[in-house]
Amino acid sequence: MKIGYLIDCYKDPIVTKRLILRLAEDPDNEIFVHVDSKADMEPFLVQTGRYNNIHYQKNRRRVYWGGLSQVLLCIDMLQEAKKYGCERHVTLHNGCWPLWSNERLRAFFSEDRERIPVVNVSTSPMKTFYKRTWCYHMFEGVDRTRAYLPRTILARTVSVWNRLGIKYRRGYYRTESGERVDIYFSSGHFCITDRARDHLLDLVQREPAILKYFLHCYVPEELFFGTMVRHYAEHSSNRINGAEILDNTQPHSLSSLSETTFFTYLPGRIAEYADPEQEEALRAQGKPFFRKVTDDSMALIDRLEATVI
């Protein structure tokens, strides 16, 4: 079975190249890498040598956090993974690192399971959930580091308005045939099967307007893929494993929604790990990957690799 690892990155090229080579050691893995077009490509390139399973995306997109570009780059890599016959697809973001050996990763991801728990935000009574779709959001093309730009000012104004939780946008998608498609919240760290991938790609081809709907949702990456997998589950003739629907009247963090990657949110950022003494605490989380490491985390990575299970 071929496992496709879909890596999107924009900084920390040293640790990113090390991750690519680590995963490429398994010849049945296919590694797909997207480097943000805002970044210099050269530092991320590895000397493939004996590896023929490392693939850099030629169609490099300009990526904005919270923008539809995060969805589109993943769709690009899913299309490439299909060409190479991948049966599982694992998303990895800048700063991910495996806690398990390639053999253990293979055993875990080879299970016939969609590893993407979801929460229905279209029907949720919780403002933190429903405002993701029932309100209008602006992320794509917005440089939030340049607060003086008119588009940035407008995006920030809309964000302040949305805090009121007023529903002024349709919080679900309606297909051309009239079918209502509820929107599901999930982590951007997931693993899906080739069957879910094919359903997703086919639906996007038949219904390209669905991408336009997600453009103004709150963080499309955290809504699009969970929605597509649930749509597959509801239209599949076979019962699927995984993609469980969680209680949408209770809070759920992004980390708790991921079966594949552990990470910790701090105010305004994801916690970074660099201390070798953190090894035991990271392994205790019981997940195959964790985030976030940087080019300054080599001592921790060396410790993890020396004791990898």
C-alpha positions as CSV (number, residue, x, y, z in Angstrom):
1,M,0.0,0.0,0.0
2,K,1.3,3.4,-1.0
3,I,0.9,6.2,1.6
4,G,1.1,9.8,0.3
5,Y,2.4,12.4,2.7
6,L,1.3,15.9,1.6
7,I,3.6,18.5,3.1
8,D,3.0,22.3,2.8
9,C,5.8,24.5,3.9
10,Y,7.1,28.1,3.8
11,K,9.9,28.3,6.4
12,D,12.4,26.2,8.4
13,P,13.9,24.4,5.4
14,I,16.5,22.5,7.3
15,V,14.0,20.6,9.4
16,T,11.6,20.3,6.5
17,K,14.3,18.6,4.3
18,R,15.1,16.3,7.2
19,L,11.4,15.4,7.5
20,I,11.2,14.7,3.7
21,L,14.2,12.4,3.8
22,R,12.9,10.6,7.0
23,L,9.6,9.7,5.3
24,A,11.2,8.9,2.0
25,E,13.2,6.1,3.6
26,D,10.1,3.9,3.2
27,P,10.1,3.2,-0.6
28,D,6.3,2.7,-0.5
29,N,5.8,6.3,0.7
30,E,5.3,9.0,-1.8
31,I,6.2,12.5,-0.6
32,F,4.5,15.5,-2.1
33,V,5.9,18.9,-1.2
34,H,4.3,22.3,-1.8
35,V,6.5,25.4,-1.1
36,D,4.7,28.6,-0.7
37,S,5.4,30.8,-3.7
38,K,6.3,33.7,-1.3
39,A,9.3,31.6,-0.1
40,D,12.6,30.8,-1.9
41,M,12.3,27.3,-3.3
42,E,16.0,26.5,-3.3
43,P,16.6,25.9,0.4
44,F,13.8,23.3,0.5
45,L,15.2,21.1,-2.3
46,V,16.8,17.9,-1.2
47,Q,19.4,15.9,-3.2
48,T,17.1,13.1,-4.1
49,G,19.9,10.7,-5.2
50,R,18.6,7.2,-4.6
51,Y,15.1,8.5,-3.8
52,N,12.5,8.5,-6.5
53,N,9.5,9.1,-4.3
54,I,10.0,12.8,-3.5
55,H,7.8,15.2,-5.6
56,Y,7.9,19.0,-5.5
57,Q,4.7,20.7,-6.7
58,K,5.4,22.7,-9.9
59,N,2.2,24.6,-9.4
60,R,3.3,26.7,-6.5
61,R,0.5,28.8,-4.9
62,R,0.7,32.1,-3.0
63,V,-0.7,30.9,0.4
64,Y,-2.6,33.0,2.9
65,W,-3.4,31.6,6.3
66,G,-7.2,31.1,6.5
67,G,-7.5,31.5,2.7
68,L,-8.9,29.1,0.1
69,S,-5.3,28.7,-1.2
70,Q,-4.6,26.3,1.7
71,V,-7.4,24.1,0.3
72,L,-6.3,24.4,-3.3
73,L,-2.7,23.4,-2.7
74,C,-3.9,20.3,-0.9
75,I,-6.3,19.4,-3.8
76,D,-3.3,19.8,-6.2
77,M,-1.3,17.3,-4.1
78,L,-4.2,14.9,-3.9
79,Q,-4.5,14.9,-7.7
80,E,-0.7,14.1,-7.9
81,A,-1.1,11.4,-5.3
82,K,-3.8,9.7,-7.3
83,K,-1.4,9.6,-10.3
84,Y,1.0,7.6,-8.2
85,G,-1.6,5.2,-6.9
86,C,-1.6,6.3,-3.2
87,E,-4.3,4.7,-1.1
88,R,-3.8,6.9,2.0
89,H,-3.2,10.6,2.2
90,V,-1.7,12.2,5.3
91,T,-1.5,16.0,5.6
92,L,1.5,17.6,7.3
93,H,2.1,21.3,7.8
94,N,5.2,23.3,8.4
95,G,6.9,22.1,11.5
96,C,5.5,18.6,11.8
97,W,7.7,15.7,13.0
98,P,7.0,12.0,13.4
99,L,7.1,10.4,16.8
100,W,6.9,6.9,15.4
101,S,9.1,4.8,13.1
102,N,8.1,4.5,9.4
103,E,7.1,0.9,10.1
104,R,4.7,1.9,12.9
105,L,3.4,4.8,10.8
106,R,2.6,2.4,8.0
107,A,0.7,0.0,10.2
108,F,-1.3,2.8,11.6
109,F,-2.3,4.5,8.4
110,S,-2.8,1.2,6.5
111,E,-6.0,0.7,8.5
112,D,-9.1,1.2,6.3
113,R,-10.3,4.3,8.1
114,E,-10.9,8.0,7.5
115,R,-9.0,9.7,10.3
116,I,-10.9,13.0,10.4
117,P,-13.4,13.5,13.2
118,V,-15.9,16.3,12.4
119,V,-18.4,18.7,14.0
120,N,-21.5,20.0,12.1
121,V,-21.2,23.8,12.3
122,S,-24.3,24.4,10.1
123,T,-26.6,23.1,12.8
124,S,-24.5,24.0,15.9
125,P,-26.1,26.4,18.4
126,M,-22.6,27.5,19.5
127,K,-21.4,30.8,18.2
128,T,-17.8,29.7,18.0
129,F,-18.9,27.0,15.5
130,Y,-21.8,28.5,13.5
131,K,-20.1,31.9,12.8
132,R,-17.5,30.0,10.7
133,T,-20.1,29.6,8.0
134,W,-23.1,31.8,8.8
135,C,-20.8,34.9,8.8
136,Y,-18.7,36.4,6.0
137,H,-14.9,36.2,6.4
138,M,-12.0,37.6,4.5
139,F,-8.6,35.9,4.5
140,E,-7.5,35.1,0.9
141,G,-5.3,37.9,-0.5
142,V,-5.3,39.8,2.9
143,D,-1.9,40.7,4.3
144,R,-2.7,41.2,8.0
145,T,0.9,42.3,8.7
146,R,0.2,45.5,6.7
147,A,-2.7,47.0,8.7
148,Y,-2.9,50.2,6.6
149,L,-4.0,48.5,3.4
150,P,-7.7,49.0,2.5
151,R,-8.4,45.3,2.1
152,T,-6.8,44.6,5.5
153,I,-8.8,47.3,7.2
154,L,-12.0,45.9,5.6
155,A,-11.1,42.3,6.7
156,R,-10.5,43.5,10.3
157,T,-13.7,45.4,10.4
158,V,-15.7,42.4,9.2
159,S,-13.9,40.3,11.9
160,V,-15.0,42.7,14.6
161,W,-18.6,42.7,13.3
162,N,-18.7,38.9,13.3
163,R,-18.0,38.8,17.0
164,L,-21.6,39.7,17.5
165,G,-22.6,36.2,16.1
166,I,-25.3,37.6,13.8
167,K,-26.2,35.1,11.1
168,Y,-26.2,37.0,7.8
169,R,-24.9,34.4,5.3
170,R,-26.2,30.9,4.4
171,G,-24.4,28.5,6.7
172,Y,-24.6,25.5,4.3
173,Y,-24.0,24.9,0.6
174,R,-26.8,24.2,-1.9
175,T,-25.8,22.1,-4.9
176,E,-27.0,22.8,-8.4
177,S,-29.4,19.9,-8.0
178,G,-30.8,21.5,-4.8
179,E,-29.1,19.2,-2.3
180,R,-28.3,20.8,1.0
181,V,-24.7,20.1,2.1
182,D,-24.0,20.9,5.8
183,I,-20.6,22.1,6.6
184,Y,-18.3,20.2,9.0
185,F,-15.4,21.5,11.1
186,S,-12.3,19.3,11.3
187,S,-8.6,19.6,11.9
188,G,-6.3,20.3,8.9
189,H,-4.2,17.4,10.1
190,F,-5.9,14.2,8.8
191,C,-5.6,11.0,6.8
192,I,-8.1,10.0,4.2
193,T,-8.5,7.0,1.9
194,D,-8.3,6.9,-1.9
195,R,-12.1,6.4,-2.0
196,A,-12.7,9.6,-0.1
197,R,-10.1,11.4,-2.2
198,D,-11.8,10.3,-5.4
199,H,-15.2,11.4,-4.2
200,L,-13.8,14.8,-3.2
201,L,-12.0,15.4,-6.5
202,D,-15.1,14.2,-8.5
203,L,-17.4,16.5,-6.6
204,V,-15.1,19.5,-7.1
205,Q,-15.0,18.8,-10.8
206,R,-18.8,18.5,-11.1
207,E,-19.6,21.3,-8.7
208,P,-16.7,23.9,-8.9
209,A,-19.0,26.5,-7.3
210,I,-18.5,24.7,-4.0
211,L,-15.0,26.1,-3.7
212,K,-16.4,29.6,-4.1
213,Y,-18.7,29.0,-1.1
214,F,-15.7,28.1,1.1
215,L,-13.8,31.2,0.0
216,H,-15.5,33.3,2.7
217,C,-15.8,30.8,5.5
218,Y,-13.6,31.0,8.6
219,V,-10.5,29.0,7.6
220,P,-11.7,26.9,4.7
221,E,-9.0,24.2,5.3
222,E,-10.7,23.4,8.6
223,L,-14.1,23.0,6.9
224,F,-13.7,21.8,3.4
225,F,-12.1,18.4,3.9
226,G,-14.3,17.3,6.8
227,T,-17.3,18.4,4.7
228,M,-16.2,16.4,1.7
229,V,-15.5,13.2,3.7
230,R,-18.9,13.4,5.4
231,H,-20.5,13.9,2.0
232,Y,-18.7,10.8,0.8
233,A,-19.9,8.9,3.9
234,E,-23.5,9.9,3.2
235,H,-23.4,8.9,-0.4
236,S,-21.2,5.8,-0.2
237,S,-23.0,2.5,-0.7
238,N,-20.6,1.0,1.9
239,R,-20.4,2.0,5.5
240,I,-17.1,3.8,6.1
241,N,-14.9,3.7,9.1
242,G,-14.0,6.9,10.9
243,A,-15.1,10.5,10.2
244,E,-17.2,10.3,13.3
245,I,-19.6,13.2,13.9
246,L,-19.0,14.8,17.3
247,D,-21.4,16.6,19.6
248,N,-21.8,20.2,18.1
249,T,-23.2,21.5,21.4
250,Q,-19.8,21.0,23.1
251,P,-16.5,22.8,22.5
252,H,-13.8,20.9,20.6
253,S,-10.2,22.1,20.0
254,L,-8.4,21.6,16.7
255,S,-5.8,19.4,18.5
256,S,-8.5,17.1,19.9
257,L,-10.0,16.8,16.4
258,S,-6.8,15.4,15.0
259,E,-6.1,11.7,15.2
260,T,-2.7,12.2,13.5
261,T,-1.0,15.2,15.0
262,F,-0.5,16.6,18.5
263,F,-0.1,20.4,19.0
264,T,-0.7,23.0,21.6
265,Y,-2.3,26.4,20.9
266,L,-1.0,29.4,22.8
267,P,-2.4,32.9,22.4
268,G,-1.9,33.8,18.8
269,R,0.5,30.9,17.9
270,I,1.2,27.2,18.1
271,A,3.7,26.2,20.8
272,E,7.2,25.3,19.6
273,Y,9.2,22.4,20.9
274,A,13.0,22.3,21.0
275,D,14.1,20.9,24.4
276,P,15.2,17.2,24.4
277,E,13.7,16.9,27.8
278,Q,10.3,17.2,26.3
279,E,10.6,13.8,24.5
280,E,8.7,11.9,27.1
281,A,5.8,14.3,27.3
282,L,5.4,14.3,23.5
283,R,5.4,10.5,23.2
284,A,2.8,10.4,26.0
285,Q,0.3,12.1,23.7
286,G,0.0,8.8,21.7
287,K,-0.2,10.4,18.3
288,P,2.1,9.6,15.3
289,F,3.1,13.2,14.7
290,F,3.5,16.4,16.6
291,R,3.9,20.1,15.8
292,K,5.7,22.4,16.0
293,V,9.5,22.1,15.5
294,T,11.8,24.6,13.8
295,D,15.3,24.7,12.5
296,D,16.3,25.3,16.2
297,S,14.8,22.0,17.3
298,M,17.6,19.7,16.1
299,A,18.6,18.5,19.6
300,L,15.1,17.4,20.3
301,I,14.8,15.7,17.0
302,D,18.1,13.9,17.5
303,R,16.8,12.6,20.8
304,L,13.5,11.4,19.3
305,E,15.3,9.7,16.4
306,A,17.7,7.9,18.7
307,T,14.8,6.4,20.6
308,V,12.2,6.0,17.9
309,I,9.8,3.2,18.3
